[in-house]
Amino acid sequence: MTITTISSREFNQDTSRAKKAAANGPVFITDRGTPAHVLLTIADYRRLASGGDSIIERLGLPPGIEDVELEVTARRDLACAADFT
């Protein structure tokens, strides 16, 4: 996925370029350098709006990673005196 950033002026002058760029990923449209709008394809919008993706898919992690177990052991030696010598 490619993220494209264009100014409002560029968007107004070349809308077709922004539409073509949206086929490869979101297009951020800026006002005075600050992102103000995002242009997406309708397929991307519907996918995001439906909430069909899991957080794993949204983060781009490989499928099956949610099944990994993490073992964390409790630490007892959290604090110790500082040595200022």
C-alpha positions as CSV (number, residue, x, y, z in Angstrom):
1,M,0.0,0.0,0.0
2,T,1.3,3.4,-1.0
3,I,0.3,6.5,0.9
4,T,0.2,9.7,-1.2
5,T,0.1,13.2,0.1
6,I,-1.0,16.1,-2.1
7,S,-2.0,19.7,-1.4
8,S,-5.6,21.0,-1.9
9,R,-4.3,23.1,-4.8
10,E,-2.8,20.0,-6.5
11,F,-6.0,18.1,-5.9
12,N,-8.1,20.8,-7.5
13,Q,-5.8,21.0,-10.5
14,D,-5.3,17.3,-11.1
15,T,-8.2,15.3,-9.6
16,S,-7.5,12.3,-12.0
17,R,-4.0,11.9,-10.6
18,A,-5.4,11.7,-7.0
19,K,-8.0,9.1,-8.1
20,K,-5.3,7.0,-9.8
21,A,-3.1,7.3,-6.6
22,A,-6.1,6.2,-4.5
23,A,-6.1,2.8,-6.3
24,N,-2.7,2.1,-4.6
25,G,-3.6,3.4,-1.1
26,P,-5.0,6.4,0.7
27,V,-4.4,9.9,-0.5
28,F,-4.0,12.6,2.1
29,I,-5.1,16.0,1.0
30,T,-3.5,18.8,2.9
31,D,-4.6,22.4,3.7
32,R,-1.5,24.6,4.4
33,G,0.6,21.5,5.0
34,T,-1.8,19.9,7.5
35,P,-3.8,16.7,6.5
36,A,-7.4,17.7,6.1
37,H,-9.0,14.9,4.0
38,V,-8.4,11.4,2.9
39,L,-9.4,10.0,-0.5
40,L,-10.1,6.2,-0.6
41,T,-11.5,3.9,-3.2
42,I,-15.0,2.8,-2.4
43,A,-13.8,-0.8,-1.8
44,D,-11.3,0.5,0.9
45,Y,-14.0,2.7,2.4
46,R,-16.5,-0.1,2.6
47,R,-13.9,-2.5,4.1
48,L,-13.1,0.0,6.8
49,A,-16.7,1.1,7.5
50,S,-17.9,-2.5,7.8
51,G,-15.5,-3.3,10.6
52,G,-14.8,-6.6,8.9
53,D,-11.1,-6.5,9.6
54,S,-9.7,-7.6,12.9
55,I,-7.1,-5.5,14.7
56,I,-4.5,-8.1,13.5
57,E,-5.5,-7.5,9.8
58,R,-5.5,-3.7,10.3
59,L,-2.0,-3.7,11.8
60,G,-0.8,-5.8,8.8
61,L,0.4,-8.7,10.9
62,P,0.4,-12.2,9.4
63,P,-2.7,-14.4,10.0
64,G,-2.3,-16.7,12.9
65,I,-0.2,-14.4,14.9
66,E,-3.1,-13.8,17.3
67,D,-2.7,-17.5,18.5
68,V,0.8,-16.9,19.8
69,E,0.9,-17.2,23.6
70,L,3.0,-14.8,25.6
71,E,4.3,-15.9,29.0
72,V,5.3,-13.1,31.4
73,T,6.8,-13.9,34.7
74,A,6.4,-11.6,37.7
75,R,9.5,-9.6,38.6
76,R,10.4,-9.3,42.3
77,D,13.5,-7.1,41.9
78,L,11.9,-4.0,40.6
79,A,13.6,-1.4,42.7
80,C,17.1,-1.1,44.2
81,A,19.1,1.6,46.0
82,A,21.0,4.0,43.8
83,D,24.8,4.1,44.1
84,F,26.0,7.7,43.8
85,T,29.7,7.0,44.6
